[in-house]
Amino acid sequence: NRDVYPNDDEWKHAKWVWKVSLITYVTIGPHLVDTHWIISNNADIAARTKLGANHPIRRALKVFLFRTGKINRASALGLAPEDSFLHRMTGLTYEEGLGKAFHWFAKAYKYETFSDFIEAKRLGSLQIPLCTDALPVWNVFSKYFTSYVDTFYEEDDSVTSDMELAEFWECVDSRGNLGSPWRYGLPRLSKKALVDYLTHLSFNVTAWHEHVGNII
C-alpha cells in the first residue's frame, strides 16, 4: 500500500513483483480463460454441434479449430484444478485466489474487434508491435473472410436465413449452450457481423495466442 521508486531499497523487488504479477495475469486471463476456454472452445462446440460437415463456415473454421477440443480438455484437466501445474506455479491460494481469478475473467470477458480494443486503450498513436504488427494481421484476416463470405452469401438475408448458421451464432453467444450465466456478446447476425466474428476467432487463435502465450 505504498509507492516504490528507483532510489528505494525495494526497487528491484518491486519490479520483480510487477513482472511476475503481469505474467500471472496474462497467463490466467487473456491466454487460458479468454483464448482457450472462451474464444476457441465456444467456436469448436458451436461448429461441431450446429454446422454440418460441409457447411462453408465450418469448412473455413476447420484449420483454426484443429485439435482445439483436445488441447482445451487437457488444459482444463491439467491447469484448472487445485494443486494443478498452474496453481503451483503461482503464489495464489486456490479458493480465494486462482479460483476467483478464473471466475472474474470468465465474467469480465468482452467480445470486440481488435481495432475497438486498440481504440479503447488509446494505443492507436503509439508505434508499438501491438499496433504496427498485430493490426495488419487482423486486416488480412478481415479481407480474406470478407471475400470468403461474399462467395457463399450475397446479401444479409442469405446469412440470416441460414438456419444452421443462426443456431451456430446463438450457440457461440450463449457460450456453448452449457448454462453459462454470461453471454459472449455477439451482435445481431449479419454479413458484417459474421466477417468480424470469423476475423476475431482466426486472429485470436493465431497471432493473439502467440502474443499472450509466449510468456518466456
MDAnalysis code that builds the backbone (N, CA, C; Angstrom):
import MDAnalysis as mda
import numpy as np

u = mda.Universe.empty(648, n_residues=216, atom_resindex=np.repeat(np.arange(216), 3), trajectory=True)
u.add_TopologyAttr("name", ["N", "CA", "C"] * 216)
u.add_TopologyAttr("resid", np.arange(1, 217))
u.add_TopologyAttr("resname", ["ASN", "ARG", "ASP", "VAL", "TYR", "PRO", "ASN", "ASP", "ASP", "GLU", "TRP", "LYS", "HIS", "ALA", "LYS", "TRP", "VAL", "TRP", "LYS", "VAL", "SER", "LEU", "ILE", "THR", "TYR", "VAL", "THR", "ILE", "GLY", "PRO", "HIS", "LEU", "VAL", "ASP", "THR", "HIS", "TRP", "ILE", "ILE", "SER", "ASN", "ASN", "ALA", "ASP", "ILE", "ALA", "ALA", "ARG", "THR", "LYS", "LEU", "GLY", "ALA", "ASN", "HIS", "PRO", "ILE", "ARG", "ARG", "ALA", "LEU", "LYS", "VAL", "PHE", "LEU", "PHE", "ARG", "THR", "GLY", "LYS", "ILE", "ASN", "ARG", "ALA", "SER", "ALA", "LEU", "GLY", "LEU", "ALA", "PRO", "GLU", "ASP", "SER", "PHE", "LEU", "HIS", "ARG", "MET", "THR", "GLY", "LEU", "THR", "TYR", "GLU", "GLU", "GLY", "LEU", "GLY", "LYS", "ALA", "PHE", "HIS", "TRP", "PHE", "ALA", "LYS", "ALA", "TYR", "LYS", "TYR", "GLU", "THR", "PHE", "SER", "ASP", "PHE", "ILE", "GLU", "ALA", "LYS", "ARG", "LEU", "GLY", "SER", "LEU", "GLN", "ILE", "PRO", "LEU", "CYS", "THR", "ASP", "ALA", "LEU", "PRO", "VAL", "TRP", "ASN", "VAL", "PHE", "SER", "LYS", "TYR", "PHE", "THR", "SER", "TYR", "VAL", "ASP", "THR", "PHE", "TYR", "GLU", "GLU", "ASP", "ASP", "SER", "VAL", "THR", "SER", "ASP", "MET", "GLU", "LEU", "ALA", "GLU", "PHE", "TRP", "GLU", "CYS", "VAL", "ASP", "SER", "ARG", "GLY", "ASN", "LEU", "GLY", "SER", "PRO", "TRP", "ARG", "TYR", "GLY", "LEU", "PRO", "ARG", "LEU", "SER", "LYS", "LYS", "ALA", "LEU", "VAL", "ASP", "TYR", "LEU", "THR", "HIS", "LEU", "SER", "PHE", "ASN", "VAL", "THR", "ALA", "TRP", "HIS", "GLU", "HIS", "VAL", "GLY", "ASN", "ILE", "ILE"])
u.atoms.positions = np.array([
    [0.810, -1.210, 0.000],
    [0.000, 0.000, 0.000],
    [0.849, 1.269, 0.000],
    [1.915, 1.245, -0.782],
    [2.741, 2.442, -0.896],
    [3.462, 2.410, -2.243],
    [3.947, 3.555, -2.657],
    [4.698, 3.662, -3.906],
    [6.169, 3.352, -3.656],
    [6.794, 2.703, -4.638],
    [8.221, 2.391, -4.571],
    [8.908, 3.053, -5.769],
    [10.038, 3.719, -5.504],
    [10.735, 4.495, -6.531],
    [12.133, 3.932, -6.787],
    [12.764, 4.297, -7.929],
    [14.055, 3.716, -8.297],
    [15.158, 3.826, -7.245],
    [15.121, 4.837, -6.414],
    [16.170, 5.003, -5.401],
    [15.863, 4.244, -4.108],
    [14.684, 3.625, -4.022],
    [14.313, 2.892, -2.810],
    [15.017, 1.541, -2.768],
    [15.234, 1.052, -1.559],
    [15.896, -0.245, -1.382],
    [15.098, -1.384, -1.998],
    [13.783, -1.257, -2.042],
    [12.935, -2.337, -2.524],
    [12.612, -2.230, -4.011],
    [13.328, -1.357, -4.740],
    [13.013, -1.126, -6.137],
    [13.124, -2.399, -6.981],
    [14.225, -3.147, -6.830],
    [14.388, -4.373, -7.611],
    [13.313, -5.395, -7.264],
    [12.985, -5.487, -5.998],
    [11.925, -6.415, -5.587],
    [10.582, -5.992, -6.171],
    [10.299, -4.693, -6.145],
    [9.021, -4.191, -6.673],
    [8.903, -4.469, -8.167],
    [10.007, -4.302, -8.899],
    [9.980, -4.599, -10.339],
    [9.727, -6.080, -10.571],
    [10.317, -6.940, -9.742],
    [10.121, -8.384, -9.887],
    [8.668, -8.762, -9.595],
    [8.108, -8.187, -8.554],
    [6.708, -8.465, -8.210],
    [5.788, -8.039, -9.351],
    [6.068, -6.876, -9.928],
    [5.239, -6.386, -11.041],
    [5.336, -7.340, -12.230],
    [6.552, -7.781, -12.549],
    [6.755, -8.674, -13.690],
    [6.025, -9.994, -13.491],
    [6.177, -10.589, -12.306],
    [5.515, -11.862, -12.016],
    [4.001, -11.700, -12.035],
    [3.516, -10.581, -11.496],
    [2.072, -10.327, -11.479],
    [1.522, -10.202, -12.896],
    [2.262, -9.524, -13.765],
    [1.825, -9.355, -15.150],
    [1.777, -10.699, -15.869],
    [2.818, -11.526, -15.693],
    [2.850, -12.836, -16.330],
    [1.691, -13.704, -15.833],
    [1.428, -13.648, -14.511],
    [0.330, -14.424, -13.934],
    [-1.007, -13.966, -14.499],
    [-1.203, -12.660, -14.562],
    [-2.447, -12.082, -15.084],
    [-2.684, -12.512, -16.533],
    [-1.665, -12.358, -17.378],
    [-1.812, -12.679, -18.799],
    [-2.036, -14.168, -19.006],
    [-1.337, -14.996, -18.229],
    [-1.462, -16.439, -18.384],
    [-2.852, -16.931, -17.994],
    [-3.355, -16.463, -16.868],
    [-4.671, -16.897, -16.397],
    [-5.791, -16.320, -17.253],
    [-5.722, -15.020, -17.550],
    [-6.823, -14.345, -18.225],
    [-6.787, -14.384, -19.739],
    [-6.058, -13.452, -20.368],
    [-6.048, -13.397, -21.834],
    [-5.644, -14.700, -22.515],
    [-4.744, -15.466, -21.905],
    [-4.305, -16.705, -22.544],
    [-5.268, -17.859, -22.269],
    [-5.381, -18.276, -21.005],
    [-6.124, -19.504, -20.698],
    [-7.639, -19.308, -20.760],
    [-8.169, -18.375, -19.967],
    [-9.626, -18.210, -19.901],
    [-10.181, -17.656, -21.216],
    [-9.606, -16.558, -21.694],
    [-10.164, -15.901, -22.878],
    [-9.922, -16.703, -24.159],
    [-8.644, -16.929, -24.489],
    [-8.328, -17.524, -25.782],
    [-8.702, -18.999, -25.875],
    [-8.401, -19.754, -24.810],
    [-8.665, -21.195, -24.855],
    [-10.101, -21.538, -24.452],
    [-10.500, -21.149, -23.254],
    [-11.757, -21.644, -22.696],
    [-12.995, -20.901, -23.199],
    [-12.832, -19.693, -23.691],
    [-13.993, -18.947, -24.189],
    [-13.968, -18.860, -25.715],
    [-12.971, -18.230, -26.294],
    [-12.983, -17.947, -27.726],
    [-12.923, -19.221, -28.572],
    [-11.864, -20.020, -28.406],
    [-11.728, -21.203, -29.255],
    [-12.691, -22.312, -28.850],
    [-12.920, -22.466, -27.550],
    [-13.774, -23.551, -27.073],
    [-15.219, -23.388, -27.540],
    [-15.753, -22.169, -27.450],
    [-17.133, -21.942, -27.875],
    [-17.283, -22.113, -29.383],
    [-16.295, -21.669, -30.135],
    [-16.351, -21.849, -31.584],
    [-16.316, -23.327, -31.949],
    [-15.485, -24.084, -31.244],
    [-15.369, -25.523, -31.516],
    [-16.672, -26.247, -31.206],
    [-17.272, -25.943, -30.063],
    [-18.547, -26.568, -29.679],
    [-19.640, -26.218, -30.693],
    [-19.723, -24.934, -31.027],
    [-20.782, -24.483, -31.934],
    [-20.612, -25.058, -33.337],
    [-19.386, -25.110, -33.820],
    [-19.147, -25.635, -35.173],
    [-19.483, -27.120, -35.248],
    [-19.093, -27.878, -34.231],
    [-19.314, -29.334, -34.253],
    [-20.778, -29.705, -34.053],
    [-21.488, -28.919, -33.254],
    [-22.859, -29.300, -32.895],
    [-23.936, -28.626, -33.734],
    [-23.597, -27.534, -34.412],
    [-24.630, -26.781, -35.121],
    [-24.429, -26.688, -36.630],
    [-23.215, -26.943, -37.110],
    [-22.945, -26.828, -38.542],
    [-22.630, -28.193, -39.135],
    [-23.248, -28.494, -40.279],
    [-22.965, -29.746, -40.958],
    [-21.524, -29.809, -41.428],
    [-21.041, -31.017, -41.687],
    [-19.635, -31.209, -42.050],
    [-19.237, -30.420, -43.290],
    [-20.182, -30.198, -44.210],
    [-19.863, -29.486, -45.447],
    [-20.346, -28.036, -45.457],
    [-20.784, -27.543, -44.315],
    [-21.211, -26.150, -44.257],
    [-20.000, -25.249, -44.531],
    [-20.157, -24.218, -45.358],
    [-18.999, -23.388, -45.742],
    [-18.296, -22.727, -44.554],
    [-19.052, -22.353, -43.530],
    [-18.406, -21.716, -42.375],
    [-17.638, -22.742, -41.550],
    [-18.188, -23.944, -41.424],
    [-17.440, -24.975, -40.707],
    [-16.164, -25.335, -41.458],
    [-16.229, -25.393, -42.763],
    [-15.032, -25.705, -43.548],
    [-13.972, -24.609, -43.374],
    [-14.430, -23.367, -43.328],
    [-13.485, -22.256, -43.160],
    [-12.839, -22.270, -41.776],
    [-13.596, -22.747, -40.786],
    [-13.089, -22.744, -39.411],
    [-12.201, -23.934, -39.091],
    [-12.254, -24.968, -39.919],
    [-11.577, -26.219, -39.574],
    [-10.100, -26.016, -39.264],
    [-9.397, -25.264, -40.075],
    [-7.964, -25.083, -39.873],
    [-7.674, -24.321, -38.582],
    [-8.606, -23.471, -38.151],
    [-8.392, -22.680, -36.938],
    [-8.829, -23.417, -35.675],
    [-9.578, -24.503, -35.851],
    [-10.080, -25.257, -34.694],
    [-9.463, -26.649, -34.602],
    [-8.468, -26.926, -35.425],
    [-7.868, -28.255, -35.453],
    [-7.299, -28.625, -34.083],
    [-7.774, -29.726, -33.507],
    [-7.359, -30.261, -32.203],
    [-7.687, -29.325, -31.026],
    [-8.598, -28.375, -31.255],
    [-8.973, -27.451, -30.181],
    [-9.570, -28.189, -28.990],
    [-10.485, -29.127, -29.269],
    [-11.108, -29.863, -28.173],
    [-10.087, -30.614, -27.335],
    [-9.119, -31.205, -27.992],
    [-8.097, -31.995, -27.291],
    [-7.259, -31.111, -26.369],
    [-6.775, -29.990, -26.888],
    [-5.892, -29.141, -26.089],
    [-6.657, -28.435, -24.981],
    [-7.906, -28.047, -25.240],
    [-8.670, -27.374, -24.193],
    [-9.079, -28.339, -23.083],
    [-9.380, -29.567, -23.452],
    [-9.674, -30.572, -22.424],
    [-8.443, -30.815, -21.558],
    [-7.293, -30.915, -22.206],
    [-6.058, -31.130, -21.461],
    [-5.763, -29.960, -20.528],
    [-6.047, -28.749, -20.981],
    [-5.799, -27.579, -20.138],
    [-6.759, -27.535, -18.954],
    [-8.011, -27.960, -19.190],
    [-8.983, -27.978, -18.093],
    [-8.600, -28.991, -17.020],
    [-8.075, -30.133, -17.453],
    [-7.684, -31.173, -16.503],
    [-6.345, -30.877, -15.848],
    [-5.443, -30.245, -16.592],
    [-4.095, -30.054, -16.090],
    [-3.813, -28.716, -15.448],
    [-4.660, -27.704, -15.747],
    [-4.381, -26.361, -15.256],
    [-5.463, -25.796, -14.344],
    [-6.674, -26.306, -14.428],
    [-7.769, -25.718, -13.656],
    [-7.875, -26.199, -12.206],
    [-7.630, -27.470, -11.884],
    [-7.893, -27.958, -10.520],
    [-6.925, -27.396, -9.471],
    [-7.323, -27.558, -8.234],
    [-6.442, -27.208, -7.123],
    [-5.208, -28.110, -7.142],
    [-4.068, -27.545, -6.822],
    [-2.773, -28.241, -6.835],
    [-2.334, -28.659, -8.231],
    [-2.962, -28.100, -9.254],
    [-2.542, -28.369, -10.620],
    [-1.240, -27.627, -10.918],
    [-0.710, -27.871, -12.115],
    [0.533, -27.223, -12.524],
    [0.429, -25.704, -12.431],
    [-0.670, -25.140, -12.935],
    [-0.825, -23.682, -12.913],
    [-0.933, -23.165, -11.482],
    [-1.730, -23.823, -10.654],
    [-1.880, -23.390, -9.270],
    [-0.533, -23.369, -8.555],
    [0.273, -24.380, -8.766],
    [1.557, -24.485, -8.080],
    [2.595, -23.524, -8.659],
    [2.370, -23.048, -9.876],
    [3.257, -22.036, -10.464],
    [3.074, -20.670, -9.818],
    [1.867, -20.418, -9.312],
    [1.550, -19.094, -8.774],
    [1.759, -19.044, -7.268],
    [1.654, -17.853, -6.728],
    [1.693, -17.686, -5.285],
    [0.297, -17.528, -4.714],
    [-0.708, -17.995, -5.447],
    [-2.100, -17.793, -5.053],
    [-2.645, -18.988, -4.282],
    [-3.530, -18.697, -3.325],
    [-4.343, -19.771, -2.768],
    [-5.319, -20.207, -3.853],
    [-6.087, -21.263, -3.619],
    [-6.979, -21.712, -4.684],
    [-8.358, -21.054, -4.606],
    [-9.091, -21.265, -3.511],
    [-10.469, -20.772, -3.437],
    [-10.534, -19.255, -3.559],
    [-9.694, -18.547, -2.816],
    [-9.752, -17.084, -2.807],
    [-8.793, -16.448, -3.802],
    [-7.973, -17.268, -4.466],
    [-7.008, -16.729, -5.411],
    [-7.275, -17.159, -6.831],
    [-6.749, -18.327, -7.216],
    [-6.861, -18.787, -8.596],
    [-8.306, -19.045, -9.004],
    [-9.092, -19.674, -8.110],
    [-10.493, -19.942, -8.423],
    [-11.271, -18.674, -8.695],
    [-11.047, -17.655, -7.873],
    [-11.731, -16.374, -8.081],
    [-11.244, -15.695, -9.368],
    [-9.954, -15.888, -9.686],
    [-9.425, -15.294, -10.919],
    [-10.110, -15.898, -12.142],
    [-10.266, -17.232, -12.163],
    [-10.977, -17.881, -13.264],
    [-12.381, -17.285, -13.415],
    [-13.087, -17.156, -12.293],
    [-14.459, -16.641, -12.305],
    [-14.487, -15.191, -12.794],
    [-13.552, -14.397, -12.307],
    [-13.544, -12.973, -12.664],
    [-13.296, -12.787, -14.157],
    [-12.313, -13.507, -14.714],
    [-12.017, -13.367, -16.139],
    [-13.177, -13.879, -17.004],
    [-13.808, -14.977, -16.579],
    [-14.939, -15.506, -17.346],
    [-16.089, -14.498, -17.379],
    [-16.325, -13.845, -16.275],
    [-17.399, -12.850, -16.191],
    [-17.049, -11.571, -16.953],
    [-15.776, -11.181, -16.893],
    [-15.353, -9.895, -17.456],
    [-15.087, -9.955, -18.961],
    [-15.099, -11.153, -19.544],
    [-14.763, -11.266, -20.966],
    [-15.660, -10.370, -21.816],
    [-15.039, -9.708, -22.786],
    [-15.778, -8.804, -23.674],
    [-15.410, -9.077, -25.122],
    [-16.400, -9.366, -25.939],
    [-16.172, -9.553, -27.368],
    [-16.024, -8.194, -28.030],
    [-14.949, -8.028, -28.817],
    [-14.747, -6.787, -29.554],
    [-13.765, -7.028, -30.688],
    [-13.811, -6.170, -31.691],
    [-12.834, -6.250, -32.760],
    [-11.507, -5.726, -32.231],
    [-10.422, -6.080, -32.914],
    [-9.111, -5.642, -32.444],
    [-8.949, -4.131, -32.563],
    [-9.520, -3.527, -33.588],
    [-9.452, -2.069, -33.725],
    [-10.183, -1.390, -32.571],
    [-11.303, -1.959, -32.123],
    [-12.010, -1.408, -30.962],
    [-11.171, -1.567, -29.696],
    [-10.473, -2.696, -29.586],
    [-9.582, -2.948, -28.448],
    [-8.482, -1.895, -28.388],
    [-7.858, -1.621, -29.531],
    [-6.782, -0.629, -29.602],
    [-7.314, 0.762, -29.265],
    [-8.486, 1.093, -29.823],
    [-9.067, 2.414, -29.598],
    [-9.458, 2.609, -28.139],
    [-10.022, 1.566, -27.514],
    [-10.451, 1.672, -26.126],
    [-9.274, 1.925, -25.189],
    [-8.108, 1.410, -25.556],
    [-6.918, 1.594, -24.729],
    [-6.071, 2.787, -25.172],
    [-6.560, 3.512, -26.178],
    [-5.894, 4.718, -26.677],
    [-4.448, 4.438, -27.082],
    [-4.280, 3.376, -27.835],
    [-2.934, 2.967, -28.251],
    [-2.645, 3.290, -29.712],
    [-3.641, 3.779, -30.418],
    [-3.523, 3.923, -31.865],
    [-2.370, 4.776, -32.340],
    [-1.951, 5.775, -31.567],
    [-0.881, 6.676, -31.995],
    [0.507, 6.167, -31.627],
    [0.576, 5.028, -30.922],
    [1.861, 4.515, -30.463],
    [2.463, 3.560, -31.493],
    [3.744, 3.700, -31.723],
    [4.452, 2.816, -32.660],
    [4.984, 1.604, -31.889],
    [4.071, 0.751, -31.469],
    [4.416, -0.457, -30.743],
    [3.926, -1.663, -31.549],
    [4.536, -2.835, -31.367],
    [4.155, -4.006, -32.183],
    [2.669, -4.338, -32.122],
    [2.030, -4.078, -30.992],
    [0.609, -4.374, -30.870],
    [-0.205, -3.638, -31.931],
    [0.281, -2.465, -32.333],
    [-0.411, -1.682, -33.363],
    [0.229, -1.867, -34.735],
    [1.548, -1.798, -34.802],
    [2.228, -1.830, -36.101],
    [2.248, -3.217, -36.728],
    [2.255, -4.277, -35.904],
    [2.339, -5.640, -36.426],
    [1.017, -6.392, -36.345],
    [0.329, -6.271, -35.206],
    [-0.881, -7.067, -34.990],
    [-2.060, -6.574, -35.824],
    [-2.224, -5.272, -35.915],
    [-3.372, -4.731, -36.655],
    [-3.350, -5.123, -38.130],
    [-2.199, -5.098, -38.813],
    [-2.174, -5.583, -40.201],
    [-2.566, -7.053, -40.331],
    [-2.220, -7.880, -39.349],
    [-2.622, -9.281, -39.385],
    [-4.144, -9.384, -39.312],
    [-4.749, -8.619, -38.384],
    [-6.206, -8.573, -38.281],
    [-6.817, -8.170, -39.635],
    [-6.258, -7.151, -40.266],
    [-6.811, -6.646, -41.522],
    [-6.716, -7.679, -42.651],
    [-5.647, -8.482, -42.659],
    [-5.506, -9.533, -43.661],
    [-6.596, -10.590, -43.483],
    [-6.822, -11.013, -42.230],
    [-7.887, -11.975, -41.957],
    [-9.252, -11.397, -42.357],
    [-9.466, -10.124, -42.051],
    [-10.740, -9.484, -42.380],
    [-10.961, -9.451, -43.891],
    [-9.921, -9.131, -44.632],
    [-10.026, -9.099, -46.099],
    [-10.343, -10.488, -46.642],
    [-9.666, -11.485, -46.098],
    [-9.895, -12.861, -46.549],
    [-11.331, -13.297, -46.278],
    [-11.811, -13.097, -45.058],
    [-13.150, -13.571, -44.708],
    [-14.250, -12.749, -45.379],
    [-13.975, -11.495, -45.676],
    [-14.942, -10.710, -46.452],
    [-15.158, -11.356, -47.811],
    [-14.062, -11.726, -48.469],
    [-14.139, -12.377, -49.772],
    [-14.797, -13.754, -49.662],
    [-14.443, -14.495, -48.610],
    [-14.978, -15.843, -48.446],
    [-16.494, -15.807, -48.205],
    [-16.938, -14.941, -47.304],
    [-18.371, -14.844, -47.002],
    [-19.136, -14.365, -48.233],
    [-18.557, -13.424, -48.994],
    [-19.208, -12.941, -50.213],
    [-19.408, -14.063, -51.230],
    [-18.535, -15.055, -51.214],
    [-18.628, -16.168, -52.155],
    [-19.871, -17.015, -51.905],
    [-20.248, -17.144, -50.639],
    [-21.357, -18.033, -50.281],
    [-22.643, -17.297, -49.899],
    [-22.522, -16.018, -49.541],
    [-23.698, -15.258, -49.103],
    [-23.701, -13.908, -49.824],
    [-24.676, -13.715, -50.707],
    [-24.704, -12.486, -51.496],
    [-25.223, -11.304, -50.685],
    [-26.221, -11.555, -49.816],
    [-26.839, -10.472, -49.066],
    [-27.014, -10.883, -47.612],
    [-27.383, -9.904, -46.790],
    [-27.631, -10.192, -45.369],
    [-28.720, -11.241, -45.197],
    [-29.746, -11.182, -46.071],
    [-30.862, -12.131, -45.950],
    [-30.389, -13.568, -46.094],
    [-29.406, -13.798, -46.945],
    [-28.914, -15.160, -47.139],
    [-28.145, -15.659, -45.918],
    [-27.616, -14.733, -45.131],
    [-26.951, -15.099, -43.875],
    [-27.981, -15.398, -42.799],
    [-28.917, -14.502, -42.623],
    [-29.901, -14.649, -41.547],
    [-30.890, -15.781, -41.811],
    [-31.064, -16.158, -43.069],
    [-31.998, -17.255, -43.388],
    [-31.332, -18.629, -43.303],
    [-30.032, -18.666, -43.075],
    [-29.305, -19.925, -42.915],
    [-29.538, -20.424, -41.483],
    [-30.394, -21.407, -41.325],
    [-30.793, -21.860, -40.001],
    [-29.630, -22.473, -39.217],
    [-28.768, -23.207, -39.909],
    [-27.604, -23.775, -39.227],
    [-26.710, -22.665, -38.689],
    [-26.512, -21.650, -39.508],
    [-25.663, -20.537, -39.103],
    [-26.279, -19.765, -37.937],
    [-27.613, -19.607, -37.960],
    [-28.296, -18.925, -36.866],
    [-28.138, -19.693, -35.553],
    [-28.230, -21.019, -35.629],
    [-28.039, -21.840, -34.428],
    [-26.586, -21.798, -33.959],
    [-25.666, -21.783, -34.901],
    [-24.248, -21.637, -34.566],
    [-24.009, -20.324, -33.825],
    [-24.584, -19.257, -34.352],
    [-24.415, -17.913, -33.782],
    [-24.942, -17.873, -32.349],
    [-26.105, -18.446, -32.134],
    [-26.703, -18.472, -30.797],
    [-25.887, -19.349, -29.856],
    [-25.346, -20.438, -30.365],
    [-24.543, -21.332, -29.538],
    [-23.280, -20.628, -29.051],
    [-22.632, -19.898, -29.947],
    [-21.446, -19.136, -29.542],
    [-21.834, -18.076, -28.520],
    [-22.920, -17.353, -28.800],
    [-23.300, -16.247, -27.914],
    [-23.710, -16.731, -26.534],
    [-24.237, -17.939, -26.440],
    [-24.606, -18.491, -25.131],
    [-23.435, -19.216, -24.470],
    [-22.273, -19.119, -25.096],
    [-21.046, -19.767, -24.620],
    [-21.189, -21.291, -24.574],
    [-21.743, -21.819, -25.655],
    [-21.785, -23.262, -25.814],
    [-23.070, -23.938, -25.403],
    [-24.098, -23.174, -25.044],
    [-25.374, -23.758, -24.590],
    [-25.182, -24.703, -23.406],
    [-24.265, -24.339, -22.519],
    [-23.945, -25.206, -21.380],
    [-24.311, -24.569, -20.040],
    [-25.179, -23.567, -20.085],
    [-25.683, -22.978, -18.854],
    [-24.869, -21.827, -18.301],
    [-23.998, -21.234, -19.100],
    [-23.216, -20.092, -18.617],
    [-24.141, -18.926, -18.273],
    [-23.900, -18.237, -17.151],
    [-24.719, -17.074, -16.802],
    [-24.366, -15.837, -17.624],
    [-23.320, -15.927, -18.440],
    [-22.854, -14.771, -19.204],
    [-22.923, -15.043, -20.693],
    [-23.173, -13.989, -21.452],
    [-23.207, -14.096, -22.903],
    [-21.842, -13.778, -23.487],
    [-21.637, -14.212, -24.722],
    [-20.395, -13.931, -25.435],
    [-20.330, -12.464, -25.855],
    [-21.502, -11.927, -26.230],
    [-21.568, -10.514, -26.617],
    [-21.639, -10.268, -28.110],
    [-22.057, -11.284, -28.883],
    [-22.159, -11.102, -30.325],
    [-23.292, -10.137, -30.671],
    [-23.129, -9.344, -31.722],
    [-24.231, -8.500, -32.194],
    [-25.224, -9.333, -32.990],
    [-26.259, -8.697, -33.518],
    [-27.228, -9.394, -34.362],
    [-26.514, -9.941, -35.596],
    [-26.878, -11.150, -35.991],
    [-26.225, -11.800, -37.118],
    [-26.454, -11.026, -38.412],
    [-25.382, -10.772, -39.130],
    [-25.406, -10.128, -40.439],
    [-24.115, -10.511, -41.157],
    [-23.975, -10.119, -42.403],
    [-22.744, -10.433, -43.124],
    [-21.536, -9.788, -42.454],
    [-21.666, -8.510, -42.111],
    [-20.546, -7.809, -41.481],
    [-20.216, -8.420, -40.129],
    [-21.255, -8.726, -39.346],
    [-21.029, -9.316, -38.030],
    [-20.352, -10.671, -38.155],
    [-20.743, -11.437, -39.166],
    [-20.139, -12.750, -39.393],
    [-18.661, -12.609, -39.767],
    [-18.354, -11.678, -40.661],
    [-16.959, -11.444, -41.054],
    [-16.136, -11.014, -39.850],
    [-16.673, -10.098, -39.053],
    [-15.956, -9.632, -37.862],
    [-15.690, -10.775, -36.886],
    [-16.689, -11.652, -36.705],
    [-16.503, -12.767, -35.773],
    [-15.462, -13.761, -36.293],
    [-15.535, -14.108, -37.568],
    [-14.567, -15.050, -38.141],
    [-13.148, -14.470, -38.070],
    [-13.036, -13.171, -38.301],
    [-11.740, -12.496, -38.175],
    [-11.256, -12.542, -36.744],
    [-12.162, -12.249, -35.829],
    [-11.854, -12.278, -34.393],
    [-11.366, -13.656, -33.953],
    [-12.046, -14.692, -34.388],
    [-11.658, -16.047, -33.989],
    [-10.287, -16.410, -34.563],
    [-10.108, -16.234, -35.863],
    [-8.851, -16.618, -36.505],
    [-7.679, -15.816, -35.957],
    [-7.879, -14.533, -35.710],
    [-6.814, -13.690, -35.167],
    [-6.440, -14.119, -33.749],
    [-7.442, -14.426, -32.941],
    [-7.184, -14.761, -31.543],
    [-6.491, -16.105, -31.366],
    [-6.827, -17.077, -32.213],
    [-6.208, -18.397, -32.046],
    [-4.859, -18.500, -32.750],
    [-4.455, -17.458, -33.451],
    [-3.144, -17.469, -34.107],
    [-2.264, -16.368, -33.509],
    [-2.366, -15.162, -34.026],
    [-1.482, -14.065, -33.607],
    [-1.622, -13.724, -32.131],
    [-2.868, -13.582, -31.665],
    [-3.064, -13.173, -30.270],
    [-2.640, -14.277, -29.303],
    [-2.921, -15.526, -29.655],
    [-2.486, -16.641, -28.817],
    [-0.970, -16.662, -28.697],
    [-0.280, -16.388, -29.777],
    [1.188, -16.337, -29.726],
    [1.653, -15.205, -28.822],
    [0.944, -14.091, -28.871],
    [1.313, -12.909, -28.070],
    [1.132, -13.176, -26.576],
    [-0.024, -13.673, -26.188],
    [-0.294, -13.868, -24.748],
    [0.260, -15.192, -24.226],
    [0.591, -16.118, -25.124],
    [1.085, -17.411, -24.691],
    [2.600, -17.497, -24.574],
    [3.289, -16.551, -25.194],
    [4.745, -16.588, -25.219],
    [5.324, -15.912, -23.971],
    [5.111, -16.531, -22.807],
    [5.486, -15.875, -21.546],
    [6.995, -15.852, -21.330],
    [7.750, -16.681, -22.056],
    [9.205, -16.653, -21.899],
    [9.765, -15.306, -22.390],
])
